[in-house]
Amino acid sequence: MQNKFDIRDKFYLNGDEIQIISGGIHYFRVVPEYWKDRLEKLKAMGCNTVETYVPWNLHEEEKGKFNFNGILDIKKFIETAGELGLWVIVRPSPYICAEWEFGGLPAWLLKEDGMRLRGLYEPFLNHVKSYYKELFKILTPLQINYGGPVIMMQVENEYGYYGDDTEYLKWMAQVMREEGTVVPLVTSDGPWGDALECGKVEGVHPTANFGSKVAQQFEILKKHTDGPFMCMEFWVGWFDHWGNGGHKTSNMEENCKDLDEALQYGNINIYMFIGGTNFGFMNGSNYYDELTPDVTSYDYDAVLTECGDITPKYEAFKEIIGKYTKLPEIEFTTKIEKKAYGKLSCKEKVGLFESLEDISAPVTDLFPKSMEKLGQSYGYTLYRSSLVKEKKLDKIRLYNANDRAKIYISQEAVATLYDRELLAEHEISYDFEKGSTIDILMENMGRVNFGPYLDKQRKGIDGSVVINGHQHMNWEHYTLPLDNLHKLDFTKGFKEQKPAFYRFEFLAEEKGDTFVDMEGWGKGCVFINGFNLGRFWEIGPQKRLYLPAPLLQDGINEIIVFETEGKASEELVLCDKPDLG
Ligand code: GLA
């Protein structure tokens, strides 16, 4: 008999009513060697389903070049869940929010002038379609109807918080069907304002996202559907952004009361079961009145910690879920240890200015071009020019520049401008010799993942640099995605107080999870054996970066720290405990 999952008055699996008790795990935020461990823990807590988003911007990092390997092997993740007897909910984007760079949209979309997102705008739709062609080659056979564990898929994500183009949602649902989706489709929206109204589409089952006031929210959802009722994101924690003053934690007693109530009402997906890590430059940002980029850890105060540890929340949830379903006996088969490798001393260092030609090839243009127009998605871009007419920098203003600028004259720092500071003219008053070099190091701190600012996410300088009242022209652009640090030559020189690379080595005879302590360091990012672990910033709250054991290798391991403020320590300490602030 063919397996089937149905949505009628309730959820039905091969004709039998089921209650979905799901937990969110984003495979792309957990190293693949640990997927099984996280899934076993999910199952042992009593969940019967796992939910994941799919990040388009990782799977198609460059237009037309697809990657479904390693940490992006979604097939393997889904199959591992299936082998453990878990069902899978897939939320395949194109937009995922998720505190993820640009809400999962590829930055290369912004290379095109006039690009509009998440509406019936043909150039956008064409890109979605060609991506879905590849993605659904993988997802289609994994559906329950064909023997796989996927029971439902989501159309878009909280569309009602963004727009009201129902025709676009219809198109999205239709293209998912055309590419092979046979399982039921759902939408998910906040039960506030008109969101459920704007986000729904005919033939697709609505669900709601919330983390408190359970009865009230389910009652609102009931006005939009006769059931079954599902909370697609039952928030049990929250995320941190840089400078938020301390790691956010939830009230566990309330979480437990809400979970119990939600399970009486219907179906849930716990967001997040494990949050994991925003490796690389992939954190998102919010923008309400100001830019608030998210930290590297996506710990989320979730049910498991960022590194997969069982928490008191896990034990409490397990007990509650145990009232609704029989808890299975599961053995955790992955051996995971923590190691404090101790203090490492800096072996070598080299300045960024000294390294530019080694890790980048300059592009010349009259006006400064945005990062996206330069074909770059993430990291830093350095804009360089000569000041041949001026001999004093009185005032400077950057137009259409994001997110943080460090301005140097003859490699001396003269100003740092961040977010809204970039919207005004700055009095500098700095004397120099005619012909001096001006360098502007722009940092992309993570594209916004929510709201109308999504359409304004070009990074670098996408306009002009106005110096002493005139547009300064003729720029060299050095793209710095920092994906080629093996090209660094540490003999090229180093000057204090400047952006630089610092190299450390250590042997890990026994491999264990460890945490890189950034005490004494200013701002930048950390690489382990060439893999970008993520960003640090002394303003916190996160103080240590999680380094999972599978990223370590036999023999010598190399850590490179890139630091932009000239604030570096000669040492780096690898600890066996996290510190999220
Ligand atoms: C919304 C989104 C999620 C996530 C949460 C907050 O519900 O749908 O992707 O951003 O908010 O963590």
Boltz pocket constraint, residues with backbone or C-beta under 6 A from the ligand:
constraints:
  - pocket:
      binder: B
      contacts: [[A, 96], [A, 97], [A, 98], [A, 99], [A, 157], [A, 158], [A, 209], [A, 233], [A, 238], [A, 239]]
      max_distance: 6.0
